[in-house]
Amino acid sequence: MSYGMAVALQSAVFAALTANQQVMTLSGGAIHDALPSGPVAPLLVVIGPEQVRDASDKTGAGAVHDFSVTVVSAAAGFSGAKALAAAISDALSGADLVLSRGRLVALAFVRARARRVDGAREIELWFRARLDEAA
């Protein structure tokens, strides 16, 4: 197994989200890898936690990365957050990301959860990426 492709995957996901006009418009460009300190945008995206497991085989090292992208909204309802979550799902599901290390074999939407957290609205989207170490 190799965890070495994790940074390459995160960078490629960030690039795909910031290159998507609908995601950028709906989020106001507020796409982060951690919640910023201090005041935050009323609607933002956080590239979050991941779980990785070995997917090596006789052809080489590989890994399956389950990672989250979370939409956080200060609005009273879920409508704006759901619109942004749908745009993120459309931008990433089946995307052909180019990695600086390794190769993306497949990228798919896995699940989502919408909930209220400390007065905010949060939609957590989970994706699964299958990566091979060989380029």
Beta strands, then each sheet from edge to edge (+ up, - down):
strand 1: 31-32
strand 2: 43-54
strand 3: 62-73
strand 4: 103-117
strand 5: 120-132
sheet 1: 1+ 2+ 3- 5+ 4-
end
